Structure formats: structure tokens, C-alpha cells
Amino acid sequence: MRKLIVTENCTIDGVIELAGDWFSPGDSNPDVDQSDVLAALREQRDNADALLLGRVTFEDMRGYWPKQTDDQTGISAYLDSVNKYVVSSTLTEPEWENTTVLSGDLRSEIERLKAAEGKDIVTTGSVSLVHALIAAGLVDEYRLFVYPVVVGEGRRLFEGATAVPKLRLVEERAFTSGIVLLRYREFATSRPEDVFTG
């Protein structure tokens, strides 16, 4: 069965909402070396063949990435080619190639995706959708790119989450920019080889 992986950029205080200027897409800040972060994102892309998004994040990405004609990160090309699934009861014409609109019951739609042949399914941004996936117990792994900033306000990843199972840290990776990748899986479903010992 495929894994559903929530990948989020977040602050030290757990904010994943991209209000303010603490995060910028791709490698748009020339003063900060994020080549190692981009390499980690490429690893994730190589192990995933489906991208799951909420409508707002989908429309934001559709309005930005296809217009990046000189994108050196590979993100734009990847987003054009990957199978995209957007959860929406109102969107009818996605207007982005390789996109399927999921308008049925969330649990049924996601369980069907997870049961299909393929690699990992990744969701990013999509705060409302991610909250619903967490509440439904559908998330297999969390990959958090933690930025060394505190913003004090904004929506958080586990906001209102009261039934998240105990999690096990399976990887911790620091990058030259000060960003740290933390990967967590449910404690009960982690395999012995997943245990982080560093």
C-alpha cells in the first residue's frame, strides 16, 4: 500500500501558514544556500508519483509554477508532469495537465489512492486538507522542514489535533541554511530499521 506523506515547511513554533515573509518558494533568495534542501526535495520527488492538494494551495501553485520559465530547481517541470489530485467540491476544470479532482468522501478517495499501484503520495501546504487528513488518521508520515524563525501567529500543523498517535522520529537532517528536516511516523507502525539513532 502506498504511503501518504505530509510535507510541510514550518516555523519553530509550528506555524505552516505562509503568511509574512518567513518562507519563499524554490530557491528565490540568492543570499541563502538551499542546494541541500533542494536535493532533499528531489529525493522526495523521486520516491513519489502523486501530489495531493487542497483547492486553495492547488490554485496558488497553478498560478505560480507554470509561469516560472527559467526555473533551475526542477520544481516547475516536476509539477507539470506529476499526477496531481485536488480535493474540492467546487472545482470542475483544474486547467493544469495531469490533474484529477477528488470530490467524493475524503476517506474513500484517499483510501482508494493509497490502495492503487504506485509510489508515495505527498501533500504539502493545503492546511485545511491536512487537518482533515490528520483527523481521519490517514497520514503515514510527517516530513517537516523546520525554519529557524518564530512568527507567533498563523495556522499550525497540529492545531486542534487531539487524537494523533505517538510518533517516532525516523530522521533528523540539518541543512546549511539552518533549516532542519524532521521525519516522523506513527510509533506503532515504525519498523526497527526506521528508528533514528543519531
N, C-alpha and C positions, 0 to 999 in steps of 0.2 A: 504494500500500500504506500502511496506517495505521502510525503510529509508536507504539512502546511507550516511554513516558516514566517513569522512576523519579524521583519527587519525594520528597525526604526532608528533615526537619528534623534538623540535626546540629550537633554542637559543633565548636569549632576543632580538637579532636584527633580528629575523625572519628567520634564515637560517635553512633549513630542510635537506640539503645535508650532508651526514655523512662523509665528508672529515675531516681528522685530528683525534684527539682522544677525542673529547668532549662527545661522546656517545659510549657505548658498549652494545651489545645485552644481554638480560636476566639480570642476577644478577652476572655478571662476575667480578665485583670489590668488593672483600671481605671487603674493608675498608669503604664502604658506605652502610648503611642500606636502602635497597629499597623494603622491605617487604610490605610496604603500597602501593607503586607504583604497585607492582605485584598483590596485592589484587584488585586494581582498574582495572588492565588489565583483571583479572579473571572475574570481574563484566561485563566488555565489552564482553568477550568471551561468557559468559552465555546468553547474550542477542542478540548474532549474530550467524548465521549459514552459512554465506558466506563470503569469503575473496576475494577481487578484487585486482589484482596486474598488474603492467606493466611487460614486459618481463625481463628487467634487474633486478628489485627487486625480481621477481619470481626466476630467476636463482641464484641470490645471496642467497636467503633463502633456495632454494633446495640444494645448495652446502654446507650449514652450518647446518641447524637444524636437518635433518635426521641423521647426524653423532654425535649428542650430546646424547650419550648413558646413561649418568648419569645426565640428566637434571632434577633438582629439582624444576624448575619453572612451569612445566606443559606445557610450550610453545611448545616444540617439539611434545608431544603427541597430543596437540590440532591441530597443523599444519598438522600432518599426517591425522587426521580424518575429519577436516572441509572441506566443499565444496569450492574448490579454483577455481577462474576464472582468467585466464591470458589473457590480451588484447595484441594480437600480430598478425601481418600479415605474419610473417615468421616462427614462431614456429609451428611445426606439431606434434611432440611427446613430451608431457610435462614430461614424466618419473618421475611422482610423483603421487601417488594414489589420487583419488578424485579430479582430475584437469580437467577442461574444458577450451579449448582455444576459445576465442572470437575473430573472425577475420573479422566480418562484420562491418557495420556502427556503430560507437561508441554510438550515441544517441539511436539508435534502440535496440542495445544489452543491454544497461543499463536500458532503459525503460521496456524491456521485463523482466529483472531480478527483477526490482522493483515491477512489477505487479504480479509476481509469489507469491505463498504462502510461508511464511517463516518469519524468524526473520530479524534483521538488516543485512545490507551488509556493511562490513568495508573495507576500503582501507588504506594502510599505505605505507610509502616510495614512490616509483613509481612517482617520481617528474614530469616527462613529462605527464604521465597519469592524475595525479591530476590537473595539469594546464589545461589539455583539459576538464576535468570534471567541473572545475570551470567556464571555458569559455562557456561551454554548459549549465550552470545553472542547473546541475544535482545533486549538493551536498545539502543534507538536514541538515547536522550538521557538525561542526568542533570541534574536541577534540584535544587540543594542550597541550602536556606535555612540558612545558617551562623549560629549563635547565638554571641555573644561570651563564651562560657564554656568552661572546660576541666574535665572531670569525671574524667579519669584512668582510668576503667574502664567496662565495658559493651561490647556488641557494636558493631562498626564496619561501615561500608558495604562496604569492600573487604577485609574480613577473610578471609584465605586466598586471595584472588583473585590468581592468578599469570599469567593469560593475557588481561588486559584490554588491548585495543588502545590505541595512543597516542590521547589525547583532545585536542580543540581547544576552548578557551574561546570560546563564541559570545555570551555576555552576562555582564556583571557589573553588579549594581544594588544600591546601598546604601539602606537604609531608616532612618528617623529613630530607631528603637529600637536601632540598632546591628547588626541582622540584615543579612546580605548574601546576595543571591541570586547563585549561580554556576551557569551553564548550560554543559554540556559535551556535545559529540558526538564520535563517532569521527573522528579526523583524516582518514582516507582517504575518508570519506563526506560530509564537510562541503563545502558549496558555497562559492564565493568570497564570496557575499553574507553568509555566516554568520560570517565572520571578525570577531572583536572587535578594534576599533582604539582603544578608549578607554583 
